[in-house]
Amino acid sequence: MLTIHAADLLLTAVPGAEPVPGGAVAVAGDRVAALGPYEELAAAHPGARVRRWPGVLAPGLRQERAAWLLEHAYHPDLREYAELGDAMLTGDRLAALELSENRRSGSVRRGLQLMLRHGTTAVTGPFGDPVLSTAVARSGLRVLPGPAAPGAPDLDPLCGVRELAAAVAAPLSVGARADLAAFDVPDEAGLLARGAGGCMVTVLAGRLVFRGR
């Protein structure tokens, strides 16, 4: 079934393209079938399922710090919050942990889930560690070539970014893989100011993999 994702504003991240007020993306399978004003897409596809999101609809983001975040940080389980807190552990706090293979694998899976909660649909690789490469492959996230980003690790792919186009996995276009995210902000400036922590929805290859509310 074709699904139309609609929002108050559509950002395609195509160079030179203007935002589309009341824009939408039609998804068929794992591909973008059409994009443009919601009214036009709804008229062209009257039987489509419609999902409406407030705020901005944008391409999925690219996490260039993924290898560090998965290998050099520990992401506590909910049951560990009372002991460890809910923030990722690094440095001396990480070194103090006794990490079994199962505990480390769980941290990697939770790290990937946190990335999805930040609108991430692609990560920079490759991942030489079998634990990391297996978990990333199972997550469905795209693996893109390229060096790891410099600077302090952050789960927010928009950290330090001055324009959306610099942080997306790929611009939204017809025929491209349907990787997109919705953010509770009014426009691109608001998105860059707040960061990806305002992500409400992440769609990975056409599948709704995270919904915040």
Backbone as CSV, one residue per row, in Angstrom:
resi,resn,N_x,N_y,N_z,CA_x,CA_y,CA_z,C_x,C_y,C_z
1,MET,0.835,-1.200,0.000,0.000,0.000,0.000,0.870,1.250,0.000
2,LEU,0.480,2.237,-0.762,1.211,3.496,-0.796,0.840,4.327,0.426
3,THR,1.850,4.915,1.045,1.649,5.751,2.230,2.125,7.164,1.945
4,ILE,1.316,8.136,2.338,1.698,9.544,2.202,2.030,10.085,3.584
5,HIS,3.254,10.579,3.731,3.677,11.249,4.960,3.592,12.748,4.706
6,ALA,2.799,13.430,5.501,2.575,14.865,5.303,2.960,15.639,6.551
7,ALA,3.399,16.888,6.352,3.798,17.733,7.475,3.506,19.195,7.146
8,ASP,3.760,20.070,8.119,3.536,21.491,7.894,4.510,22.052,6.865
9,LEU,5.722,21.456,6.838,6.745,21.934,5.913,7.613,20.755,5.480
10,LEU,7.891,20.684,4.175,8.754,19.632,3.634,10.087,20.242,3.224
11,LEU,11.175,19.664,3.744,12.525,20.047,3.354,13.141,18.871,2.602
12,THR,13.465,19.053,1.341,14.029,17.943,0.559,15.538,17.887,0.650
13,ALA,16.185,18.996,1.051,17.648,19.109,1.090,18.285,19.010,-0.286
14,VAL,17.490,19.137,-1.342,18.026,19.229,-2.701,18.639,20.613,-2.869
15,PRO,19.876,20.724,-3.331,20.504,22.036,-3.474,19.637,22.998,-4.288
16,GLY,19.380,24.160,-3.729,18.603,25.181,-4.414,17.112,25.027,-4.315
17,ALA,16.615,23.918,-3.779,15.165,23.691,-3.689,14.569,24.477,-2.529
18,GLU,13.379,25.010,-2.747,12.678,25.753,-1.704,11.872,24.791,-0.824
19,PRO,11.677,25.135,0.458,10.796,24.334,1.306,9.383,24.303,0.720
20,VAL,8.669,23.230,0.968,7.308,23.075,0.449,6.315,23.166,1.609
21,PRO,5.596,24.292,1.755,4.582,24.385,2.805,3.501,23.324,2.581
22,GLY,3.089,22.667,3.660,2.093,21.616,3.522,2.570,20.503,2.628
23,GLY,3.861,20.216,2.655,4.441,19.221,1.751,4.256,17.794,2.233
24,ALA,4.517,16.872,1.332,4.317,15.460,1.646,5.236,14.596,0.800
25,VAL,5.443,13.362,1.277,6.229,12.360,0.562,5.386,11.100,0.441
26,ALA,5.204,10.623,-0.792,4.488,9.371,-1.021,5.506,8.244,-1.078
27,VAL,5.264,7.188,-0.305,6.194,6.070,-0.200,5.520,4.790,-0.678
28,ALA,6.185,4.099,-1.598,5.721,2.802,-2.080,6.820,1.790,-1.812
29,GLY,6.564,0.835,-0.924,7.602,-0.106,-0.553,8.719,0.609,0.175
30,ASP,9.937,0.483,-0.327,11.065,1.155,0.307,11.531,2.366,-0.486
31,ARG,10.681,2.853,-1.421,11.093,3.947,-2.297,10.168,5.160,-2.211
32,VAL,10.723,6.325,-2.528,9.924,7.535,-2.654,9.218,7.507,-4.006
33,ALA,7.888,7.507,-3.977,7.108,7.451,-5.216,6.804,8.835,-5.762
34,ALA,6.657,9.809,-4.872,6.347,11.179,-5.293,6.552,12.100,-4.104
35,LEU,6.743,13.371,-4.392,6.811,14.369,-3.323,6.333,15.705,-3.857
36,GLY,5.793,16.534,-2.941,5.235,17.819,-3.330,4.160,18.233,-2.360
37,PRO,3.307,19.189,-2.732,2.201,19.598,-1.861,1.275,18.419,-1.556
38,TYR,0.816,18.342,-0.304,-0.035,17.229,0.098,-1.280,17.107,-0.771
39,GLU,-1.928,18.226,-1.086,-3.169,18.180,-1.859,-2.952,17.495,-3.210
40,GLU,-1.823,17.776,-3.850,-1.534,17.161,-5.144,-1.307,15.656,-5.009
41,LEU,-0.565,15.254,-3.997,-0.294,13.827,-3.813,-1.559,13.077,-3.420
42,ALA,-2.383,13.688,-2.557,-3.618,13.035,-2.134,-4.582,12.869,-3.303
43,ALA,-4.636,13.871,-4.188,-5.517,13.785,-5.353,-5.030,12.713,-6.331
44,ALA,-3.732,12.580,-6.455,-3.171,11.591,-7.388,-3.251,10.180,-6.841
45,HIS,-3.335,10.030,-5.518,-3.353,8.704,-4.889,-4.484,8.646,-3.859
46,PRO,-5.731,8.614,-4.297,-6.866,8.697,-3.374,-6.975,7.532,-2.399
47,GLY,-6.383,6.399,-2.730,-6.486,5.241,-1.834,-5.330,5.101,-0.875
48,ALA,-4.426,6.068,-0.868,-3.224,5.959,-0.044,-3.533,6.119,1.444
49,ARG,-2.756,5.442,2.255,-2.814,5.675,3.702,-2.081,6.979,3.988
50,VAL,-2.630,7.807,4.867,-2.039,9.114,5.148,-1.569,9.162,6.598
51,ARG,-0.340,9.595,6.773,0.210,9.838,8.102,0.594,11.315,8.170
52,ARG,-0.001,12.035,9.095,0.269,13.473,9.232,1.135,13.731,10.464
53,TRP,2.142,14.573,10.273,3.031,14.929,11.374,3.115,16.457,11.479
54,PRO,3.068,17.001,12.685,3.288,18.442,12.823,4.754,18.763,12.602
55,GLY,5.041,20.002,12.253,6.431,20.400,12.116,6.999,20.134,10.736
56,VAL,8.250,19.689,10.718,9.023,19.571,9.490,9.257,18.116,9.124
57,LEU,9.107,17.813,7.832,9.450,16.503,7.279,10.723,16.682,6.469
58,ALA,11.722,15.833,6.723,13.029,16.019,6.104,13.656,14.661,5.776
59,PRO,14.733,14.673,4.995,15.438,13.412,4.748,16.024,12.868,6.047
60,GLY,16.244,11.558,6.090,16.924,10.960,7.231,18.343,11.498,7.348
61,LEU,18.864,11.482,8.564,20.171,12.076,8.845,21.294,11.035,8.802
62,ARG,22.507,11.535,8.671,23.706,10.688,8.617,24.520,10.894,9.895
63,GLN,24.798,9.794,10.602,25.580,9.857,11.837,27.032,9.481,11.522
64,GLU,27.901,10.486,11.516,29.299,10.253,11.162,30.142,9.826,12.359
65,ARG,29.566,9.841,13.561,30.296,9.438,14.765,29.858,8.068,15.255
66,ALA,29.199,7.319,14.406,28.578,6.065,14.834,29.572,5.074,15.417
67,ALA,30.718,4.881,14.770,31.677,3.889,15.252,32.126,4.220,16.676
68,TRP,32.429,5.500,16.935,32.848,5.892,18.290,31.715,5.691,19.279
69,LEU,30.524,6.111,18.913,29.379,6.023,19.818,29.028,4.585,20.173
70,LEU,29.319,3.658,19.287,28.996,2.258,19.538,30.136,1.502,20.215
71,GLU,31.368,1.916,19.935,32.525,1.167,20.427,33.141,1.774,21.685
72,HIS,33.050,3.085,21.836,33.730,3.761,22.950,32.757,4.418,23.919
73,ALA,31.514,3.991,23.892,30.519,4.496,24.837,29.607,3.337,25.238
74,TYR,29.108,3.406,26.458,28.155,2.399,26.934,26.807,3.071,27.130
75,HIS,25.762,2.456,26.556,24.411,2.989,26.627,23.612,2.125,27.607
76,PRO,23.343,2.650,28.797,22.709,1.832,29.836,21.319,1.341,29.460
77,ASP,20.996,0.177,29.972,19.654,-0.381,29.869,18.762,0.315,30.896
78,LEU,17.462,0.338,30.609,16.500,0.969,31.525,16.653,0.429,32.943
79,ARG,16.926,-0.868,33.052,17.061,-1.487,34.380,18.334,-1.049,35.098
80,GLU,19.245,-0.390,34.388,20.493,0.059,34.994,20.476,1.542,35.352
81,TYR,19.379,2.222,35.065,19.334,3.661,35.267,19.579,4.048,36.722
82,ALA,19.021,3.290,37.663,19.181,3.630,39.070,20.654,3.594,39.474
83,GLU,21.396,2.688,38.881,22.816,2.541,39.220,23.719,3.431,38.374
84,LEU,23.429,3.510,37.053,24.345,4.156,36.125,23.840,5.489,35.569
85,GLY,22.537,5.771,35.747,21.966,6.945,35.103,21.523,6.613,33.695
86,ASP,20.923,7.594,33.008,20.380,7.319,31.680,21.243,7.881,30.549
87,ALA,22.372,8.488,30.876,23.254,9.038,29.845,24.343,8.030,29.490
88,MET,24.872,8.141,28.265,25.916,7.208,27.863,27.169,7.409,28.714
89,LEU,27.886,6.319,28.941,29.080,6.338,29.764,30.321,6.287,28.870
90,THR,31.288,7.133,29.162,32.530,7.169,28.394,33.702,7.324,29.366
91,GLY,34.907,7.270,28.834,36.097,7.542,29.625,36.243,6.644,30.832
92,ASP,36.515,7.246,31.987,36.771,6.484,33.213,35.551,5.693,33.653
93,ARG,34.360,6.242,33.454,33.149,5.521,33.874,32.959,4.269,33.024
94,LEU,33.289,4.356,31.754,33.221,3.171,30.889,34.282,2.165,31.294
95,ALA,35.491,2.638,31.566,36.587,1.742,31.927,36.300,0.987,33.219
96,ALA,35.494,1.577,34.087,35.177,0.940,35.367,34.135,-0.166,35.238
97,LEU,33.455,-0.243,34.106,32.416,-1.252,33.922,33.011,-2.610,33.561
98,GLU,32.384,-3.645,34.063,32.732,-5.000,33.636,31.810,-5.354,32.479
99,LEU,32.373,-5.431,31.286,31.568,-5.624,30.085,31.727,-7.045,29.548
100,SER,30.696,-7.843,29.741,30.650,-9.143,29.076,30.276,-8.923,27.617
101,GLU,30.414,-9.961,26.798,30.055,-9.835,25.390,28.577,-9.522,25.237
102,ASN,27.740,-10.159,26.061,26.296,-9.906,25.982,25.959,-8.477,26.399
103,ARG,26.626,-7.993,27.431,26.357,-6.630,27.899,26.800,-5.615,26.857
104,ARG,27.932,-5.869,26.227,28.424,-4.961,25.188,27.491,-4.982,23.978
105,SER,27.027,-6.161,23.582,26.108,-6.268,22.446,24.821,-5.504,22.722
106,GLY,24.327,-5.600,23.960,23.121,-4.866,24.323,23.328,-3.368,24.220
107,SER,24.498,-2.889,24.648,24.799,-1.464,24.542,24.809,-1.015,23.087
108,VAL,25.383,-1.819,22.215,25.425,-1.472,20.791,24.019,-1.385,20.213
109,ARG,23.170,-2.341,20.548,21.789,-2.309,20.050,21.054,-1.074,20.555
110,ARG,21.245,-0.744,21.817,20.575,0.443,22.373,21.131,1.718,21.748
111,GLY,22.422,1.735,21.462,23.005,2.889,20.791,22.384,3.116,19.424
112,LEU,22.164,2.038,18.702,21.527,2.145,17.383,20.086,2.620,17.516
113,GLN,19.379,2.156,18.531,18.009,2.603,18.755,17.972,4.100,19.077
114,LEU,18.953,4.561,19.842,19.026,5.990,20.157,19.296,6.813,18.902
115,MET,20.090,6.279,17.993,20.332,6.980,16.733,19.040,7.103,15.934
116,LEU,18.246,6.044,15.897,16.964,6.106,15.206,16.051,7.156,15.843
117,ARG,16.154,7.320,17.145,15.348,8.328,17.844,15.803,9.748,17.523
118,HIS,16.937,9.872,16.879,17.452,11.178,16.450,17.362,11.343,14.938
119,GLY,16.486,10.591,14.301,16.270,10.752,12.864,17.367,10.195,11.990
120,THR,18.246,9.375,12.546,19.363,8.811,11.790,18.892,7.643,10.923
121,THR,19.267,7.670,9.652,18.952,6.554,8.749,20.197,6.020,8.060
122,ALA,21.351,6.639,8.316,22.600,6.166,7.728,23.748,6.460,8.680
123,VAL,24.758,5.597,8.646,25.936,5.763,9.491,27.184,5.648,8.620
124,THR,28.239,6.305,9.060,29.509,6.236,8.348,30.275,4.993,8.796
125,GLY,30.744,4.220,7.840,31.485,3.002,8.138,32.762,2.961,7.328
126,PRO,33.387,1.787,7.194,32.897,0.480,7.627,33.125,0.224,9.114
127,PHE,32.564,-0.893,9.609,32.697,-1.302,10.994,33.450,-2.628,11.034
128,GLY,34.696,-2.583,11.451,35.527,-3.783,11.442,35.179,-4.765,12.544
129,ASP,34.679,-4.261,13.670,34.314,-5.114,14.798,33.072,-5.920,14.437
130,PRO,33.130,-7.267,14.525,31.972,-8.101,14.161,30.711,-7.772,14.955
131,VAL,30.869,-7.417,16.236,29.692,-7.077,17.046,28.997,-5.855,16.452
132,LEU,29.786,-4.852,16.067,29.223,-3.634,15.491,28.644,-3.892,14.110
133,SER,29.391,-4.566,13.255,28.944,-4.766,11.874,27.668,-5.591,11.816
134,THR,27.548,-6.600,12.676,26.341,-7.433,12.702,25.135,-6.630,13.164
135,ALA,25.321,-5.853,14.245,24.205,-5.062,14.775,23.761,-3.996,13.785
136,VAL,24.707,-3.343,13.126,24.359,-2.315,12.151,23.614,-2.927,10.976
137,ALA,24.074,-4.081,10.503,23.406,-4.749,9.382,21.973,-5.121,9.748
138,ARG,21.765,-5.604,10.952,20.420,-6.000,11.382,19.510,-4.791,11.575
139,SER,20.088,-3.636,11.881,19.279,-2.442,12.132,18.619,-1.912,10.863
140,GLY,19.205,-2.205,9.694,18.684,-1.682,8.439,19.240,-0.321,8.070
141,LEU,20.054,0.269,8.943,20.672,1.554,8.641,21.620,1.418,7.448
142,ARG,21.615,2.410,6.597,22.562,2.430,5.482,23.958,2.696,6.022
143,VAL,24.958,2.042,5.429,26.341,2.289,5.797,27.004,3.026,4.635
144,LEU,27.462,4.240,4.897,28.077,5.069,3.879,29.573,5.163,4.132
145,PRO,30.382,5.214,3.077,31.826,5.347,3.263,32.181,6.760,3.696
146,GLY,33.330,6.880,4.324,33.787,8.201,4.715,34.454,8.174,6.067
147,PRO,35.282,9.168,6.369,35.957,9.232,7.668,34.987,9.613,8.776
148,ALA,35.340,9.211,9.983,34.538,9.617,11.133,34.651,11.117,11.327
149,ALA,33.562,11.713,11.804,33.569,13.161,12.017,34.454,13.511,13.206
150,PRO,35.191,14.616,13.121,36.005,15.044,14.263,35.134,15.676,15.338
151,GLY,35.732,15.927,16.468,35.003,16.617,17.520,34.387,15.664,18.531
152,ALA,33.751,16.241,19.524,33.163,15.450,20.599,32.018,14.604,20.083
153,PRO,31.968,13.336,20.461,30.871,12.456,20.021,29.530,12.957,20.545
154,ASP,28.520,12.868,19.709,27.185,13.311,20.091,26.184,12.488,19.311
155,LEU,25.111,12.065,19.974,24.081,11.293,19.288,23.310,12.122,18.275
156,ASP,23.416,13.441,18.375,22.704,14.330,17.469,23.532,14.559,16.203
157,PRO,23.083,14.051,15.036,23.836,14.257,13.794,23.910,15.718,13.366
158,LEU,23.053,16.555,13.946,23.042,17.973,13.591,23.979,18.808,14.458
159,CYS,24.648,18.181,15.408,25.552,18.899,16.291,26.693,19.518,15.481
160,GLY,26.822,20.825,15.537,27.879,21.520,14.824,27.623,21.749,13.353
161,VAL,26.427,21.390,12.860,26.102,21.524,11.441,25.415,22.859,11.187
162,ARG,25.769,23.523,10.095,25.203,24.843,9.796,24.077,24.800,8.782
163,GLU,23.929,23.677,8.062,22.825,23.544,7.121,22.421,22.078,7.039
164,LEU,21.135,21.849,6.836,20.597,20.493,6.826,21.272,19.618,5.781
165,ALA,21.539,20.174,4.604,22.101,19.377,3.511,23.412,18.709,3.888
166,ALA,24.141,19.290,4.849,25.431,18.729,5.248,25.283,17.516,6.151
167,ALA,24.076,17.265,6.644,23.890,16.184,7.610,22.941,15.087,7.150
168,VAL,22.392,15.186,5.942,21.443,14.174,5.496,22.165,13.009,4.834
169,ALA,21.520,11.849,4.870,22.079,10.689,4.177,22.015,10.896,2.670
170,ALA,20.908,11.438,2.203,20.721,11.766,0.785,19.486,12.653,0.684
171,PRO,19.449,13.582,-0.281,18.245,14.408,-0.460,17.041,13.539,-0.824
172,LEU,15.858,14.050,-0.543,14.637,13.344,-0.933,14.383,13.560,-2.416
173,SER,14.217,12.475,-3.146,13.935,12.556,-4.578,13.165,11.313,-4.982
174,VAL,12.410,11.423,-6.057,11.614,10.293,-6.551,12.555,9.157,-6.951
175,GLY,12.242,7.961,-6.487,13.043,6.791,-6.785,14.100,6.483,-5.752
176,ALA,14.404,7.449,-4.876,15.401,7.224,-3.827,14.814,6.350,-2.722
177,ARG,15.686,5.777,-1.900,15.208,5.001,-0.763,14.433,5.919,0.171
178,ALA,13.332,5.414,0.687,12.442,6.227,1.529,12.957,6.274,2.953
179,ASP,13.961,7.121,3.171,14.519,7.391,4.492,14.161,8.835,4.844
180,LEU,13.343,9.016,5.857,12.916,10.361,6.223,12.608,10.451,7.705
181,ALA,12.485,11.671,8.178,12.203,11.890,9.591,11.370,13.152,9.752
182,ALA,10.575,13.176,10.808,9.754,14.347,11.127,10.242,14.937,12.452
183,PHE,10.314,16.263,12.494,10.838,16.961,13.666,9.846,18.031,14.128
184,ASP,9.730,18.175,15.428,8.786,19.119,16.017,9.398,20.522,16.063
185,VAL,9.606,21.105,14.887,10.168,22.452,14.728,9.445,23.120,13.565
186,PRO,9.506,24.467,13.464,8.743,25.141,12.403,9.443,25.177,11.047
187,ASP,10.792,25.134,11.035,11.513,25.305,9.785,12.953,24.814,9.946
188,GLU,13.772,24.990,8.885,15.154,24.504,8.948,15.958,25.216,10.036
189,ALA,15.760,26.514,10.168,16.479,27.253,11.207,16.152,26.702,12.592
190,GLY,14.881,26.402,12.808,14.471,25.825,14.082,15.053,24.449,14.302
191,LEU,15.156,23.673,13.228,15.723,22.334,13.323,17.198,22.396,13.698
192,LEU,17.943,23.278,13.059,19.366,23.403,13.352,19.596,23.943,14.756
193,ALA,18.699,24.819,15.211,18.841,25.385,16.554,18.519,24.357,17.635
194,ARG,17.473,23.577,17.433,17.071,22.609,18.447,17.850,21.315,18.339
195,GLY,18.217,20.945,17.130,18.889,19.668,16.922,17.910,18.543,16.716
196,ALA,18.450,17.364,16.500,17.619,16.207,16.165,16.922,15.593,17.367
197,GLY,17.131,16.170,18.543,16.425,15.672,19.724,14.928,15.887,19.636
198,GLY,14.486,16.750,18.713,13.054,16.966,18.511,12.444,16.007,17.519
199,CYS,13.153,14.925,17.187,12.626,13.947,16.228,11.376,13.266,16.787
200,MET,10.337,13.229,15.984,9.092,12.562,16.373,8.919,11.234,15.663
201,VAL,9.471,11.146,14.443,9.246,9.965,13.609,10.485,9.700,12.765
202,THR,10.849,8.438,12.650,11.905,8.040,11.718,11.369,6.921,10.826
203,VAL,11.516,7.119,9.525,11.093,6.124,8.531,12.346,5.613,7.839
204,LEU,12.571,4.322,7.924,13.771,3.695,7.383,13.377,2.721,6.283
205,ALA,13.787,3.042,5.051,13.433,2.216,3.897,11.927,1.961,3.847
206,GLY,11.146,3.012,4.119,9.704,2.923,4.053,9.023,2.399,5.308
207,ARG,9.796,1.930,6.278,9.233,1.355,7.512,9.288,2.386,8.635
208,LEU,8.217,2.487,9.383,8.177,3.369,10.539,8.917,2.657,11.667
209,VAL,10.132,3.102,11.991,10.961,2.408,12.971,11.030,3.143,14.306
210,PHE,10.608,4.397,14.319,10.534,5.141,15.584,9.385,6.139,15.507
211,ARG,8.601,6.169,16.578,7.542,7.164,16.720,7.530,7.623,18.146
212,GLY,7.849,8.900,18.346,7.963,9.408,19.698,6.638,9.660,20.376
213,ARG,5.619,9.986,19.532,4.309,10.255,20.127,3.255,10.180,19.066
